[in-house]
């Protein structure tokens, strides 16, 4: 029996563009509806009431936190 090397499996990536901001991103799965894809930033801009990110994350991004808005 001879030595057989396993073939490395190539990782397929798909490049998409956010329909709102135009920001480009890469996914490892093919999107069912690529024209409807949004970045996280664009989603939270459209839905600020659903923004449940921790205050630390918002501070790193330069966004006002809930404690900043109360003062």
C-alpha positions as CSV (number, residue, x, y, z in Angstrom):
1,X,0.0,0.0,0.0
2,X,1.3,3.4,-1.0
3,X,1.1,6.7,0.8
4,X,-2.0,8.7,-0.1
5,X,-2.2,12.3,0.8
6,X,-5.6,13.8,1.5
7,X,-6.6,16.6,-0.8
8,X,-7.2,19.9,0.9
9,X,-10.7,21.1,0.4
10,X,-10.9,24.5,-1.1
11,X,-13.0,27.0,0.8
12,X,-15.5,28.7,-1.5
13,X,-16.3,32.3,-0.7
14,X,-18.9,34.6,-2.0
15,X,-18.5,38.4,-2.2
16,X,-21.6,40.5,-1.6
17,X,-22.3,44.2,-1.2
18,X,-24.6,45.8,1.3
19,X,-27.7,47.2,-0.5
20,X,-27.9,50.2,1.8
21,X,-24.3,51.3,2.6
22,X,-22.4,49.7,-0.3
23,X,-20.0,48.1,2.1
24,X,-18.5,44.8,0.7
25,X,-18.3,41.6,2.7
26,X,-17.5,38.0,2.2
27,X,-19.6,35.0,3.1
28,X,-18.9,31.2,3.0
29,X,-22.4,30.3,2.0
30,X,-24.4,31.4,-1.0
31,X,-27.1,33.8,-0.2
32,X,-30.7,33.1,-1.2
33,X,-31.5,36.8,-1.8
34,X,-28.2,38.7,-2.2
35,X,-30.0,42.0,-3.1
36,X,-31.6,42.0,0.4
37,X,-28.3,41.6,2.4
38,X,-27.5,44.3,5.0
39,X,-24.5,44.8,7.2
40,X,-25.0,44.8,11.0
41,X,-24.3,48.6,11.0
42,X,-27.0,49.2,8.4
43,X,-29.5,46.9,10.2
44,X,-29.1,48.8,13.5
45,X,-29.3,52.2,11.7
46,X,-32.7,51.1,10.2
47,X,-33.9,49.5,13.5
48,X,-32.5,51.5,16.5
49,X,-35.1,50.1,18.8
50,X,-33.7,46.6,18.2
51,X,-30.2,47.6,19.1
52,X,-29.4,45.3,22.1
53,X,-25.6,45.5,21.9
54,X,-23.7,46.0,25.2
55,X,-22.6,49.5,26.1
56,X,-19.0,48.5,25.7
57,X,-19.5,47.6,22.0
58,X,-21.4,50.8,21.4
59,X,-18.6,52.8,23.1
60,X,-16.0,51.2,20.9
61,X,-18.0,52.1,17.8
62,X,-18.4,55.7,18.9
63,X,-22.2,55.3,19.3
64,X,-24.2,56.9,22.1
65,X,-25.0,54.4,24.9
66,X,-28.3,54.3,26.8
67,X,-26.5,55.8,29.9
68,X,-25.1,58.6,27.7
69,X,-28.5,59.5,26.4
70,X,-30.0,59.8,29.9
71,X,-27.5,62.3,31.2
